[in-house]
Amino acid sequence: MKDTTLGKQIKTLRLTKKMTLSAMAERVGVKTSSIASYESGERTPSVEVLIEIARLFQVSIDNLLGLNNQHGNRYSVDITDLDQHQRNTILEIVSTYKRHNHLFKNNNSNRVFVELKELGLERKDE
């Protein structure tokens, strides 16, 4: 059985990076024919190779396998080199945007005003 989702994703990522089959194979540590087989869906990479491909293109394995669409638009961000304060700041920003989008999506203007006021973001007329 052909695994076309994984193969298409690998090929799309490779072409987006303007990488040849042989260059990708060298960086992942497999033969060029293996990369071609993955892209065509004739073969499936081992877990180890899948991890190397994900690292090479800086995507999650879920992304490679096409699982992101099942859970909406989820993104992975590498925050390894950030300290705890920086990580918390990013989480706060994401949380604020999610709350903002949820409030405006529900079109509840009264609730939006109260929420913005609580955040200290209400409009102040001069």
MOPAC internal coordinates of N, CA, C and O (Angstrom, degrees):
PM7 1SCF
backbone

  N    0.0000 0     0.00 0     0.00 0    0    0    0
  C    1.4556 1     0.00 0     0.00 0    1    0    0
  C    1.5315 1   109.06 1     0.00 0    2    1    0
  O    1.2310 1   120.65 1   -44.20 1    3    2    1
  N    1.3135 1   116.36 1   135.80 1    3    2    1
  C    1.4601 1   121.20 1  -178.22 1    5    3    2
  C    1.5187 1   110.61 1   -84.67 1    6    5    3
  O    1.2310 1   121.02 1   -44.43 1    7    6    5
  N    1.3183 1   115.65 1   135.57 1    7    6    5
  C    1.4683 1   122.15 1   174.63 1    9    7    6
  C    1.5213 1   107.50 1  -100.57 1   10    9    7
  O    1.2310 1   120.34 1   -94.64 1   11   10    9
  N    1.3232 1   116.95 1    85.36 1   11   10    9
  C    1.4591 1   120.15 1  -173.98 1   13   11   10
  C    1.5222 1   112.86 1   -78.92 1   14   13   11
  O    1.2310 1   119.22 1   152.59 1   15   14   13
  N    1.3294 1   119.09 1   -27.41 1   15   14   13
  C    1.4647 1   120.49 1  -179.85 1   17   15   14
  C    1.5207 1   110.39 1   -61.84 1   18   17   15
  O    1.2310 1   120.43 1   128.31 1   19   18   17
  N    1.3172 1   116.79 1   -51.69 1   19   18   17
  C    1.4573 1   121.61 1   179.77 1   21   19   18
  C    1.5243 1   110.44 1   -62.77 1   22   21   19
  O    1.2310 1   120.48 1   133.67 1   23   22   21
  N    1.3076 1   116.68 1   -46.33 1   23   22   21
  C    1.4570 1   121.16 1  -178.94 1   25   23   22
  C    1.5218 1   112.29 1   -60.90 1   26   25   23
  O    1.2310 1   120.59 1   135.35 1   27   26   25
  N    1.3264 1   116.48 1   -44.65 1   27   26   25
  C    1.4711 1   120.12 1   178.49 1   29   27   26
  C    1.5188 1   111.41 1   -63.27 1   30   29   27
  O    1.2310 1   120.94 1   139.73 1   31   30   29
  N    1.3182 1   115.81 1   -40.27 1   31   30   29
  C    1.4689 1   119.89 1  -179.37 1   33   31   30
  C    1.5248 1   110.98 1   -66.24 1   34   33   31
  O    1.2310 1   120.33 1   136.94 1   35   34   33
  N    1.3167 1   116.98 1   -43.06 1   35   34   33
  C    1.4656 1   120.47 1   178.49 1   37   35   34
  C    1.5259 1   109.92 1   -61.57 1   38   37   35
  O    1.2310 1   120.41 1   133.71 1   39   38   37
  N    1.3257 1   116.82 1   -46.29 1   39   38   37
  C    1.4619 1   120.70 1  -179.06 1   41   39   38
  C    1.5316 1   111.02 1   -63.89 1   42   41   39
  O    1.2310 1   120.30 1   136.78 1   43   42   41
  N    1.3332 1   117.03 1   -43.22 1   43   42   41
  C    1.4607 1   120.86 1   178.97 1   45   43   42
  C    1.5189 1   110.98 1   -60.07 1   46   45   43
  O    1.2310 1   120.41 1   133.97 1   47   46   45
  N    1.3242 1   116.82 1   -46.03 1   47   46   45
  C    1.4613 1   120.57 1   179.76 1   49   47   46
  C    1.5318 1   111.11 1   -64.08 1   50   49   47
  O    1.2310 1   120.67 1   137.58 1   51   50   49
  N    1.3122 1   116.32 1   -42.42 1   51   50   49
  C    1.4700 1   120.31 1  -179.77 1   53   51   50
  C    1.5217 1   111.03 1   -62.74 1   54   53   51
  O    1.2310 1   120.61 1   133.94 1   55   54   53
  N    1.3330 1   116.43 1   -46.06 1   55   54   53
  C    1.4629 1   120.19 1  -178.75 1   57   55   54
  C    1.5243 1   111.98 1   -68.89 1   58   57   55
  O    1.2310 1   120.71 1   144.94 1   59   58   57
  N    1.3303 1   116.25 1   -35.06 1   59   58   57
  C    1.4622 1   120.46 1   177.35 1   61   59   58
  C    1.5253 1   110.52 1   -60.88 1   62   61   59
  O    1.2310 1   120.92 1   142.89 1   63   62   61
  N    1.3178 1   115.84 1   -37.11 1   63   62   61
  C    1.4702 1   121.09 1   178.69 1   65   63   62
  C    1.5282 1   112.38 1   -85.52 1   66   65   63
  O    1.2310 1   120.83 1  -176.22 1   67   66   65
  N    1.3570 1   116.01 1     3.78 1   67   66   65
  C    1.4716 1   121.62 1  -179.45 1   69   67   66
  C    1.5291 1   111.46 1    53.37 1   70   69   67
  O    1.2310 1   121.79 1  -133.42 1   71   70   69
  N    1.3318 1   114.17 1    46.58 1   71   70   69
  C    1.4565 1   121.41 1  -176.89 1   73   71   70
  C    1.5298 1   109.12 1  -108.22 1   74   73   71
  O    1.2310 1   120.41 1   -42.42 1   75   74   73
  N    1.3135 1   116.82 1   137.58 1   75   74   73
  C    1.4588 1   120.72 1   176.77 1   77   75   74
  C    1.5243 1   109.64 1   -78.46 1   78   77   75
  O    1.2310 1   121.53 1   -16.51 1   79   78   77
  N    1.3364 1   114.68 1   163.49 1   79   78   77
  C    1.4709 1   119.37 1   175.63 1   81   79   78
  C    1.5236 1   110.39 1   -57.70 1   82   81   79
  O    1.2310 1   120.63 1   134.78 1   83   82   81
  N    1.3298 1   116.40 1   -45.22 1   83   82   81
  C    1.4682 1   119.57 1  -176.81 1   85   83   82
  C    1.5241 1   111.90 1   -67.45 1   86   85   83
  O    1.2310 1   120.04 1   142.73 1   87   86   85
  N    1.3396 1   117.53 1   -37.27 1   87   86   85
  C    1.4683 1   119.94 1   178.49 1   89   87   86
  C    1.5266 1   110.37 1   -65.70 1   90   89   87
  O    1.2310 1   120.82 1   138.22 1   91   90   89
  N    1.3270 1   116.04 1   -41.78 1   91   90   89
  C    1.4643 1   118.94 1   178.52 1   93   91   90
  C    1.5258 1   110.50 1   -65.43 1   94   93   91
  O    1.2310 1   120.78 1   135.89 1   95   94   93
  N    1.3374 1   116.12 1   -44.11 1   95   94   93
  C    1.4663 1   120.37 1  -179.72 1   97   95   94
  C    1.5215 1   111.22 1   -58.29 1   98   97   95
  O    1.2310 1   120.81 1   137.07 1   99   98   97
  N    1.3168 1   116.05 1   -42.93 1   99   98   97
  C    1.4641 1   120.59 1   179.54 1  101   99   98
  C    1.5285 1   111.04 1   -63.02 1  102  101   99
  O    1.2310 1   120.48 1   136.83 1  103  102  101
  N    1.3160 1   116.68 1   -43.17 1  103  102  101
  C    1.4702 1   119.89 1  -178.15 1  105  103  102
  C    1.5175 1   112.71 1   -70.96 1  106  105  103
  O    1.2310 1   120.31 1   149.29 1  107  106  105
  N    1.3381 1   117.02 1   -30.71 1  107  106  105
  C    1.4650 1   120.83 1  -179.47 1  109  107  106
  C    1.5269 1   111.14 1   -86.43 1  110  109  107
  O    1.2310 1   120.70 1   155.33 1  111  110  109
  N    1.3437 1   116.26 1   -24.67 1  111  110  109
  C    1.4670 1   119.98 1   178.58 1  113  111  110
  C    1.5072 1   114.03 1    92.07 1  114  113  111
  O    1.2310 1   120.48 1  -148.21 1  115  114  113
  N    1.3406 1   116.68 1    31.79 1  115  114  113
  C    1.4653 1   121.37 1   177.37 1  117  115  114
  C    1.5277 1   108.78 1  -132.16 1  118  117  115
  O    1.2310 1   120.24 1    -3.80 1  119  118  117
  N    1.3264 1   117.15 1   176.20 1  119  118  117
  C    1.4612 1   121.95 1   177.79 1  121  119  118
  C    1.5347 1   110.10 1   -77.37 1  122  121  119
  O    1.2310 1   121.53 1   -25.61 1  123  122  121
  N    1.3170 1   114.67 1   154.39 1  123  122  121
  C    1.4679 1   120.53 1   177.54 1  125  123  122
  C    1.5200 1   110.82 1   -58.52 1  126  125  123
  O    1.2310 1   120.75 1   140.66 1  127  126  125
  N    1.3186 1   116.18 1   -39.34 1  127  126  125
  C    1.4788 1   120.19 1   179.85 1  129  127  126
  C    1.5272 1   111.36 1   -63.53 1  130  129  127
  O    1.2310 1   120.20 1   150.76 1  131  130  129
  N    1.3262 1   117.22 1   -29.24 1  131  130  129
  C    1.4688 1   120.24 1   177.74 1  133  131  130
  C    1.5258 1   110.43 1   -66.86 1  134  133  131
  O    1.2310 1   120.48 1   135.10 1  135  134  133
  N    1.3409 1   116.69 1   -44.90 1  135  134  133
  C    1.4688 1   120.29 1   178.87 1  137  135  134
  C    1.5250 1   109.46 1   -60.80 1  138  137  135
  O    1.2310 1   120.40 1   135.73 1  139  138  137
  N    1.3381 1   116.85 1   -44.27 1  139  138  137
  C    1.4675 1   120.56 1   178.52 1  141  139  138
  C    1.5311 1   110.73 1   -60.35 1  142  141  139
  O    1.2310 1   120.22 1   140.72 1  143  142  141
  N    1.3197 1   117.19 1   -39.28 1  143  142  141
  C    1.4705 1   121.65 1   178.97 1  145  143  142
  C    1.5264 1   111.49 1   -67.93 1  146  145  143
  O    1.2310 1   120.15 1   142.51 1  147  146  145
  N    1.3290 1   117.32 1   -37.49 1  147  146  145
  C    1.4695 1   120.42 1   176.92 1  149  147  146
  C    1.5210 1   109.77 1   -64.04 1  150  149  147
  O    1.2310 1   121.09 1   134.77 1  151  150  149
  N    1.3354 1   115.51 1   -45.23 1  151  150  149
  C    1.4646 1   119.90 1  -177.12 1  153  151  150
  C    1.5245 1   112.12 1   -65.70 1  154  153  151
  O    1.2310 1   120.17 1   145.33 1  155  154  153
  N    1.3250 1   117.27 1   -34.67 1  155  154  153
  C    1.4676 1   120.41 1  -179.86 1  157  155  154
  C    1.5254 1   111.87 1   -81.09 1  158  157  155
  O    1.2310 1   120.53 1   167.45 1  159  158  157
  N    1.3314 1   116.58 1   -12.55 1  159  158  157
  C    1.4588 1   120.60 1  -178.98 1  161  159  158
  C    1.5065 1   113.72 1    85.61 1  162  161  159
  O    1.2310 1   120.39 1  -173.94 1  163  162  161
  N    1.3325 1   116.85 1     6.06 1  163  162  161
  C    1.4702 1   120.71 1   179.74 1  165  163  162
  C    1.5253 1   111.93 1   -73.46 1  166  165  163
  O    1.2310 1   120.61 1   149.49 1  167  166  165
  N    1.3243 1   116.43 1   -30.51 1  167  166  165
  C    1.4596 1   121.98 1   178.81 1  169  167  166
  C    1.5152 1   109.04 1  -132.23 1  170  169  167
  O    1.2310 1   121.27 1   -23.62 1  171  170  169
  N    1.3172 1   115.18 1   156.38 1  171  170  169
  C    1.4586 1   121.66 1   176.01 1  173  171  170
  C    1.5271 1   107.88 1  -115.06 1  174  173  171
  O    1.2310 1   120.29 1   -47.99 1  175  174  173
  N    1.3292 1   117.06 1   132.01 1  175  174  173
  C    1.4689 1   118.47 1  -179.66 1  177  175  174
  C    1.5296 1   111.57 1   -66.58 1  178  177  175
  O    1.2310 1   121.43 1   -27.11 1  179  178  177
  N    1.3223 1   114.88 1   152.89 1  179  178  177
  C    1.4660 1   119.73 1   174.43 1  181  179  178
  C    1.5234 1   108.71 1   -66.31 1  182  181  179
  O    1.2310 1   120.51 1   -12.37 1  183  182  181
  N    1.3001 1   116.63 1   167.63 1  183  182  181
  C    1.4654 1   121.19 1   178.04 1  185  183  182
  C    1.5242 1   109.99 1   -58.98 1  186  185  183
  O    1.2310 1   120.62 1   138.17 1  187  186  185
  N    1.3135 1   116.43 1   -41.83 1  187  186  185
  C    1.4645 1   120.52 1  -179.20 1  189  187  186
  C    1.5280 1   111.18 1   -61.90 1  190  189  187
  O    1.2310 1   120.58 1   136.00 1  191  190  189
  N    1.3313 1   116.49 1   -44.00 1  191  190  189
  C    1.4647 1   120.98 1   179.90 1  193  191  190
  C    1.5298 1   109.94 1   -68.83 1  194  193  191
  O    1.2310 1   120.42 1   140.73 1  195  194  193
  N    1.3100 1   116.81 1   -39.27 1  195  194  193
  C    1.4714 1   121.10 1   177.50 1  197  195  194
  C    1.5330 1   110.56 1   -58.64 1  198  197  195
  O    1.2310 1   120.61 1   138.21 1  199  198  197
  N    1.3059 1   116.43 1   -41.79 1  199  198  197
  C    1.4727 1   121.46 1   177.49 1  201  199  198
  C    1.5247 1   110.06 1   -63.11 1  202  201  199
  O    1.2310 1   120.40 1   136.85 1  203  202  201
  N    1.3321 1   116.85 1   -43.15 1  203  202  201
  C    1.4725 1   120.46 1   179.17 1  205  203  202
  C    1.5290 1   111.42 1   -63.89 1  206  205  203
  O    1.2310 1   120.36 1   140.47 1  207  206  205
  N    1.3232 1   116.92 1   -39.53 1  207  206  205
  C    1.4733 1   120.66 1   178.18 1  209  207  206
  C    1.5314 1   110.05 1   -64.94 1  210  209  207
  O    1.2310 1   120.72 1   136.11 1  211  210  209
  N    1.3235 1   116.22 1   -43.89 1  211  210  209
  C    1.4747 1   120.09 1   178.42 1  213  211  210
  C    1.5234 1   110.63 1   -61.44 1  214  213  211
  O    1.2310 1   120.23 1   137.81 1  215  214  213
  N    1.3086 1   117.16 1   -42.19 1  215  214  213
  C    1.4747 1   120.96 1   178.00 1  217  215  214
  C    1.5238 1   111.34 1   -64.42 1  218  217  215
  O    1.2310 1   120.82 1   136.95 1  219  218  217
  N    1.3144 1   116.04 1   -43.05 1  219  218  217
  C    1.4589 1   120.88 1  -178.58 1  221  219  218
  C    1.5270 1   111.18 1   -58.38 1  222  221  219
  O    1.2310 1   120.74 1   135.70 1  223  222  221
  N    1.3320 1   116.19 1   -44.30 1  223  222  221
  C    1.4657 1   120.07 1  -176.35 1  225  223  222
  C    1.5322 1   112.94 1   -96.36 1  226  225  223
  O    1.2310 1   120.76 1  -178.53 1  227  226  225
  N    1.3288 1   116.15 1     1.47 1  227  226  225
  C    1.4674 1   122.17 1   178.49 1  229  227  226
  C    1.5317 1   111.84 1    55.39 1  230  229  227
  O    1.2310 1   121.26 1  -130.46 1  231  230  229
  N    1.3249 1   115.20 1    49.54 1  231  230  229
  C    1.4645 1   122.39 1   176.28 1  233  231  230
  C    1.5200 1   108.32 1  -129.09 1  234  233  231
  O    1.2310 1   120.61 1   -14.73 1  235  234  233
  N    1.3165 1   116.43 1   165.27 1  235  234  233
  C    1.4588 1   119.95 1   177.17 1  237  235  234
  C    1.5307 1   109.88 1   -81.61 1  238  237  235
  O    1.2310 1   120.96 1   -19.75 1  239  238  237
  N    1.3054 1   115.76 1   160.25 1  239  238  237
  C    1.4619 1   120.12 1   175.57 1  241  239  238
  C    1.5289 1   108.97 1   -65.75 1  242  241  239
  O    1.2310 1   119.85 1   145.31 1  243  242  241
  N    1.3239 1   117.89 1   -34.69 1  243  242  241
  C    1.4712 1   121.15 1   174.38 1  245  243  242
  C    1.5235 1   110.31 1   -55.61 1  246  245  243
  O    1.2310 1   120.75 1   136.78 1  247  246  245
  N    1.3222 1   116.17 1   -43.22 1  247  246  245
  C    1.4562 1   120.66 1   178.58 1  249  247  246
  C    1.5249 1   110.64 1   -61.90 1  250  249  247
  O    1.2310 1   120.12 1   134.04 1  251  250  249
  N    1.3095 1   117.37 1   -45.96 1  251  250  249
  C    1.4704 1   120.87 1   179.15 1  253  251  250
  C    1.5226 1   111.54 1   -60.11 1  254  253  251
  O    1.2310 1   120.69 1   141.72 1  255  254  253
  N    1.3140 1   116.29 1   -38.28 1  255  254  253
  C    1.4678 1   120.62 1  -177.05 1  257  255  254
  C    1.5230 1   113.13 1   -84.08 1  258  257  255
  O    1.2310 1   120.47 1   176.86 1  259  258  257
  N    1.3336 1   116.72 1    -3.14 1  259  258  257
  C    1.4629 1   120.30 1   178.98 1  261  259  258
  C    1.5092 1   113.48 1    76.56 1  262  261  259
  O    1.2310 1   120.21 1  -156.04 1  263  262  261
  N    1.3189 1   117.20 1    23.96 1  263  262  261
  C    1.4696 1   120.81 1  -178.04 1  265  263  262
  C    1.5215 1   113.11 1   -86.00 1  266  265  263
  O    1.2310 1   119.73 1   166.36 1  267  266  265
  N    1.3226 1   118.11 1   -13.64 1  267  266  265
  C    1.4615 1   120.65 1  -178.77 1  269  267  266
  C    1.5135 1   112.52 1   -60.95 1  270  269  267
  O    1.2310 1   119.80 1   143.67 1  271  270  269
  N    1.3275 1   117.98 1   -36.33 1  271  270  269
  C    1.4531 1   120.72 1  -177.32 1  273  271  270
  C    1.5152 1   112.69 1   -66.49 1  274  273  271
  O    1.2310 1   120.01 1   157.41 1  275  274  273
  N    1.3111 1   117.60 1   -22.59 1  275  274  273
  C    1.4533 1   120.64 1   179.13 1  277  275  274
  C    1.5256 1   111.40 1   -74.54 1  278  277  275
  O    1.2310 1   119.93 1   160.66 1  279  278  277
  N    1.3089 1   117.73 1   -19.34 1  279  278  277
  C    1.4516 1   122.01 1  -175.75 1  281  279  278
  C    1.5220 1   112.24 1  -120.37 1  282  281  279
  O    1.2310 1   119.89 1  -159.64 1  283  282  281
  N    1.3166 1   117.82 1    20.36 1  283  282  281
  C    1.4550 1   120.05 1  -177.49 1  285  283  282
  C    1.5120 1   110.68 1    82.77 1  286  285  283
  O    1.2310 1   120.54 1    12.26 1  287  286  285
  N    1.2896 1   116.57 1  -167.74 1  287  286  285
  C    1.4621 1   121.81 1  -178.07 1  289  287  286
  C    1.5164 1   110.15 1   -87.04 1  290  289  287
  O    1.2310 1   120.87 1   -90.96 1  291  290  289
  N    1.2942 1   115.95 1    89.04 1  291  290  289
  C    1.4624 1   120.46 1   177.11 1  293  291  290
  C    1.5076 1   108.87 1  -102.21 1  294  293  291
  O    1.2310 1   121.07 1   -36.25 1  295  294  293
  N    1.3083 1   115.57 1   143.75 1  295  294  293
  C    1.4472 1   121.29 1  -179.21 1  297  295  294
  C    1.5130 1   109.37 1  -128.34 1  298  297  295
  O    1.2310 1   121.36 1   -31.40 1  299  298  297
  N    1.3102 1   115.01 1   148.60 1  299  298  297
  C    1.4568 1   120.83 1   175.01 1  301  299  298
  C    1.5172 1   108.35 1  -107.52 1  302  301  299
  O    1.2310 1   121.28 1   -42.22 1  303  302  301
  N    1.3174 1   115.15 1   137.78 1  303  302  301
  C    1.4513 1   120.85 1   177.84 1  305  303  302
  C    1.5195 1   107.35 1  -127.67 1  306  305  303
  O    1.2310 1   120.87 1   -50.90 1  307  306  305
  N    1.3192 1   115.94 1   129.10 1  307  306  305
  C    1.4564 1   120.70 1   179.29 1  309  307  306
  C    1.5304 1   109.17 1   -80.42 1  310  309  307
  O    1.2310 1   120.91 1   -69.19 1  311  310  309
  N    1.3229 1   115.87 1   110.81 1  311  310  309
  C    1.4675 1   121.00 1  -178.89 1  313  311  310
  C    1.5316 1   110.99 1  -113.01 1  314  313  311
  O    1.2310 1   120.94 1  -158.36 1  315  314  313
  N    1.3152 1   115.80 1    21.64 1  315  314  313
  C    1.4558 1   121.92 1  -175.60 1  317  315  314
  C    1.5192 1   113.79 1   -54.87 1  318  317  315
  O    1.2310 1   120.23 1   137.87 1  319  318  317
  N    1.3177 1   117.17 1   -42.13 1  319  318  317
  C    1.4657 1   120.86 1  -174.97 1  321  319  318
  C    1.5230 1   114.04 1   -87.95 1  322  321  319
  O    1.2310 1   119.90 1  -172.96 1  323  322  321
  N    1.3251 1   117.79 1     7.04 1  323  322  321
  C    1.4661 1   120.96 1  -179.75 1  325  323  322
  C    1.5194 1   110.24 1   -94.21 1  326  325  323
  O    1.2310 1   120.93 1   -33.16 1  327  326  325
  N    1.3249 1   115.83 1   146.84 1  327  326  325
  C    1.4641 1   118.51 1   176.16 1  329  327  326
  C    1.5338 1   109.00 1   -80.88 1  330  329  327
  O    1.2310 1   120.53 1    -6.49 1  331  330  329
  N    1.3164 1   116.60 1   173.51 1  331  330  329
  C    1.4656 1   121.17 1  -174.12 1  333  331  330
  C    1.5247 1   112.15 1   -61.92 1  334  333  331
  O    1.2310 1   119.95 1   141.38 1  335  334  333
  N    1.3218 1   117.71 1   -38.62 1  335  334  333
  C    1.4613 1   120.74 1   178.61 1  337  335  334
  C    1.5362 1   110.81 1   -62.24 1  338  337  335
  O    1.2310 1   120.39 1   136.49 1  339  338  337
  N    1.3235 1   116.85 1   -43.51 1  339  338  337
  C    1.4603 1   121.12 1   178.98 1  341  339  338
  C    1.5299 1   110.66 1   -64.80 1  342  341  339
  O    1.2310 1   120.27 1   139.85 1  343  342  341
  N    1.3266 1   117.10 1   -40.15 1  343  342  341
  C    1.4709 1   120.79 1   177.91 1  345  343  342
  C    1.5220 1   110.69 1   -63.01 1  346  345  343
  O    1.2310 1   120.76 1   135.96 1  347  346  345
  N    1.3302 1   116.16 1   -44.04 1  347  346  345
  C    1.4659 1   120.02 1   179.18 1  349  347  346
  C    1.5239 1   111.12 1   -63.08 1  350  349  347
  O    1.2310 1   120.43 1   141.90 1  351  350  349
  N    1.3133 1   116.78 1   -38.10 1  351  350  349
  C    1.4668 1   120.75 1   178.75 1  353  351  350
  C    1.5225 1   110.27 1   -62.20 1  354  353  351
  O    1.2310 1   120.30 1   135.89 1  355  354  353
  N    1.3158 1   117.04 1   -44.11 1  355  354  353
  C    1.4603 1   120.59 1   178.37 1  357  355  354
  C    1.5206 1   110.63 1   -61.88 1  358  357  355
  O    1.2310 1   120.00 1   136.68 1  359  358  357
  N    1.3176 1   117.60 1   -43.32 1  359  358  357
  C    1.4630 1   121.06 1   178.66 1  361  359  358
  C    1.5233 1   111.28 1   -62.65 1  362  361  359
  O    1.2310 1   120.13 1   140.78 1  363  362  361
  N    1.3187 1   117.36 1   -39.22 1  363  362  361
  C    1.4618 1   121.00 1   177.65 1  365  363  362
  C    1.5304 1   111.26 1   -64.78 1  366  365  363
  O    1.2310 1   120.57 1   138.04 1  367  366  365
  N    1.3096 1   116.52 1   -41.96 1  367  366  365
  C    1.4681 1   120.52 1   178.99 1  369  367  366
  C    1.5333 1   110.62 1   -62.50 1  370  369  367
  O    1.2310 1   120.65 1   133.73 1  371  370  369
  N    1.3144 1   116.37 1   -46.27 1  371  370  369
  C    1.4697 1   120.44 1   179.31 1  373  371  370
  C    1.5229 1   110.00 1   -61.79 1  374  373  371
  O    1.2310 1   120.49 1   135.36 1  375  374  373
  N    1.3089 1   116.66 1   -44.64 1  375  374  373
  C    1.4607 1   121.15 1   179.34 1  377  375  374
  C    1.5284 1   111.38 1   -60.55 1  378  377  375
  O    1.2310 1   120.30 1   137.53 1  379  378  377
  N    1.3281 1   117.04 1   -42.47 1  379  378  377
  C    1.4639 1   121.25 1   179.46 1  381  379  378
  C    1.5230 1   110.94 1   -63.45 1  382  381  379
  O    1.2310 1   120.20 1   134.90 1  383  382  381
  N    1.3223 1   117.21 1   -45.10 1  383  382  381
  C    1.4689 1   120.12 1   178.67 1  385  383  382
  C    1.5231 1   111.65 1   -64.39 1  386  385  383
  O    1.2310 1   120.21 1   139.81 1  387  386  385
  N    1.3280 1   117.20 1   -40.19 1  387  386  385
  C    1.4610 1   119.82 1   177.86 1  389  387  386
  C    1.5261 1   110.97 1   -61.49 1  390  389  387
  O    1.2310 1   120.91 1   134.96 1  391  390  389
  N    1.3230 1   115.86 1   -45.04 1  391  390  389
  C    1.4641 1   120.52 1   179.47 1  393  391  390
  C    1.5352 1   109.78 1   -63.15 1  394  393  391
  O    1.2310 1   120.52 1   135.85 1  395  394  393
  N    1.3140 1   116.61 1   -44.15 1  395  394  393
  C    1.4623 1   122.10 1   178.23 1  397  395  394
  C    1.5326 1   110.52 1   -58.03 1  398  397  395
  O    1.2310 1   120.33 1   130.51 1  399  398  397
  N    1.3243 1   116.98 1   -49.49 1  399  398  397
  C    1.4651 1   120.94 1  -179.12 1  401  399  398
  C    1.5183 1   111.78 1   -63.52 1  402  401  399
  O    1.2310 1   120.48 1   139.70 1  403  402  401
  N    1.3085 1   116.69 1   -40.30 1  403  402  401
  C    1.4620 1   121.15 1   179.26 1  405  403  402
  C    1.5260 1   110.74 1   -63.81 1  406  405  403
  O    1.2310 1   120.29 1   136.05 1  407  406  405
  N    1.3151 1   117.05 1   -43.95 1  407  406  405
  C    1.4570 1   120.66 1  -179.06 1  409  407  406
  C    1.5212 1   111.88 1   -64.50 1  410  409  407
  O    1.2310 1   120.34 1   135.34 1  411  410  409
  N    1.3120 1   116.95 1   -44.66 1  411  410  409
  C    1.4578 1   119.78 1  -178.20 1  413  411  410
  C    1.5206 1   111.90 1   -75.65 1  414  413  411
  O    1.2310 1   120.16 1   152.57 1  415  414  413
  N    1.3188 1   117.31 1   -27.43 1  415  414  413
  C    1.4594 1   120.59 1   176.88 1  417  415  414
  C    1.5185 1   110.62 1   -66.57 1  418  417  415
  O    1.2310 1   120.68 1   141.45 1  419  418  417
  N    1.3216 1   116.31 1   -38.55 1  419  418  417
  C    1.4577 1   120.89 1   178.98 1  421  419  418
  C    1.5234 1   112.41 1   -79.23 1  422  421  419
  O    1.2310 1   120.41 1   172.19 1  423  422  421
  N    1.3363 1   116.82 1    -7.81 1  423  422  421
  C    1.4641 1   123.52 1   176.62 1  425  423  422
  C    1.5218 1   112.19 1    52.79 1  426  425  423
  O    1.2310 1   120.43 1  -135.48 1  427  426  425
  N    1.3028 1   116.78 1    44.52 1  427  426  425
  C    1.4534 1   121.70 1   179.30 1  429  427  426
  C    1.5260 1   107.73 1  -105.53 1  430  429  427
  O    1.2310 1   120.55 1   -94.08 1  431  430  429
  N    1.3295 1   116.55 1    85.92 1  431  430  429
  C    1.4635 1   121.06 1  -170.98 1  433  431  430
  C    1.5255 1   112.88 1   -63.34 1  434  433  431
  O    1.2310 1   119.18 1   145.23 1  435  434  433
  N    1.3119 1   119.17 1   -34.77 1  435  434  433
  C    1.4584 1   121.48 1   178.36 1  437  435  434
  C    1.5259 1   110.13 1   -62.52 1  438  437  435
  O    1.2310 1   121.26 1   133.23 1  439  438  437
  N    1.3141 1   115.20 1   -46.77 1  439  438  437
  C    1.4556 1   121.09 1  -179.44 1  441  439  438
  C    1.5325 1   110.05 1   -65.18 1  442  441  439
  O    1.2310 1   120.37 1   142.06 1  443  442  441
  N    1.3335 1   116.89 1   -37.94 1  443  442  441
  C    1.4538 1   121.28 1   178.82 1  445  443  442
  C    1.5127 1   109.81 1   -60.61 1  446  445  443
  O    1.2310 1   119.97 1   133.97 1  447  446  445
  N    1.3282 1   117.65 1   -46.03 1  447  446  445
  C    1.4596 1   121.87 1  -178.99 1  449  447  446
  C    1.5281 1   110.37 1   -60.30 1  450  449  447
  O    1.2310 1   120.58 1   133.64 1  451  450  449
  N    1.3326 1   116.49 1   -46.36 1  451  450  449
  C    1.4663 1   120.48 1  -179.72 1  453  451  450
  C    1.5195 1   110.28 1   -62.41 1  454  453  451
  O    1.2310 1   120.57 1   135.67 1  455  454  453
  N    1.3353 1   116.52 1   -44.33 1  455  454  453
  C    1.4562 1   120.89 1  -179.05 1  457  455  454
  C    1.5320 1   110.51 1   -63.96 1  458  457  455
  O    1.2310 1   120.03 1   135.54 1  459  458  457
  N    1.3233 1   117.54 1   -44.46 1  459  458  457
  C    1.4561 1   120.72 1   179.02 1  461  459  458
  C    1.5206 1   110.92 1   -64.01 1  462  461  459
  O    1.2310 1   120.38 1   141.47 1  463  462  461
  N    1.3232 1   116.88 1   -38.53 1  463  462  461
  C    1.4617 1   121.15 1   179.12 1  465  463  462
  C    1.5298 1   110.00 1   -63.70 1  466  465  463
  O    1.2310 1   120.58 1   137.56 1  467  466  465
  N    1.3306 1   116.50 1   -42.44 1  467  466  465
  C    1.4629 1   120.90 1   179.32 1  469  467  466
  C    1.5337 1   110.90 1   -63.70 1  470  469  467
  O    1.2310 1   120.68 1   148.04 1  471  470  469
  N    1.3130 1   116.31 1   -31.96 1  471  470  469
  C    1.4629 1   120.36 1   178.70 1  473  471  470
  C    1.5238 1   112.47 1   -83.69 1  474  473  471
  O    1.2310 1   120.97 1   175.04 1  475  474  473
  N    1.3378 1   115.75 1    -4.96 1  475  474  473
  C    1.4607 1   119.94 1  -178.33 1  477  475  474
  C    1.5174 1   112.23 1    75.26 1  478  477  475
  O    1.2310 1   120.68 1  -154.20 1  479  478  477
  N    1.3316 1   116.30 1    25.80 1  479  478  477
  C    1.4667 1   120.87 1  -176.36 1  481  479  478
  C    1.5216 1   112.66 1  -112.39 1  482  481  479
  O    1.2310 1   120.27 1  -168.46 1  483  482  481
  N    1.3422 1   117.09 1    11.54 1  483  482  481
  C    1.4638 1   117.61 1  -178.33 1  485  483  482
  C    1.5241 1   110.70 1   -68.71 1  486  485  483
  O    1.2310 1   121.35 1   -26.08 1  487  486  485
  N    1.3001 1   115.02 1   153.92 1  487  486  485
  C    1.4567 1   121.38 1  -178.60 1  489  487  486
  C    1.5272 1   108.94 1   -73.99 1  490  489  487
  O    1.2310 1   121.28 1   -48.08 1  491  490  489
  N    1.3185 1   115.16 1   131.92 1  491  490  489
  C    1.4541 1   119.77 1   179.74 1  493  491  490
  C    1.5157 1   108.31 1  -110.71 1  494  493  491
  O    1.2310 1   120.63 1   -64.84 1  495  494  493
  N    1.3137 1   116.40 1   115.16 1  495  494  493
  C    1.4680 1   120.93 1   179.45 1  497  495  494
  C    1.5088 1   109.65 1   -77.23 1  498  497  495
  O    1.2310 1   121.40 1   -39.22 1  499  498  497
  N    1.3150 1   114.92 1   140.78 1  499  498  497
  C    1.4621 1   119.55 1  -177.76 1  501  499  498
  C    1.5019 1   110.79 1   -89.05 1  502  501  499
  O    1.2310 1   120.10 1   180.00 1  503  502  501

